[in-house]
Each structure stands twice: as structure tokens, then as C-alpha cells.
Amino acid sequence: MALADKVSDTWIAFARTGNPNTPKLPNWPAFTIENRATMVLDNVSKIAKDPMGERRVAMFRALNLD
């Protein structure tokens, strides 16, 4: 329930303002191609830089999108 509460608050903030930041999560910087800041939502949430980068690159190569 605690995680669901954090996610709900984040969606509400994003819908209202375009900014997902709430006091219940770490600061979530804007996504850019350079930083690919991704929120990893869990009991202890954190920001990760391109957490699935290798998979993303492999998929793009397999689809001839790179």
C-alpha cells in the first residue's frame, strides 16, 4: 500500500503540473537523452541512469533503429 500511495501521488502531481516530483520520492530530474534519468520505484525508490541501456541498445540494433 505504501508503494501504491507513492505511485499515485506521483501520477497526480504529473497530471496536475507536468512534474512528477513529490515529497515521497527522491528528486526526479527531467529525462534527457544524455542522462536518461529513470525512477526505479520500490520500497526504497532511486534514480538510475539508463538502467536498461544495454537491452535498449540491443533492441534498437535488432530492429535496425540505431
Secondary structure, 3 states (H helix, E strand, C coil): CHHHHHHHHHHHHHHHHCCCCCCCCCCCCCCCCCCCEEEECCCCCEEEECCCHHHHHHHHHHCCCC
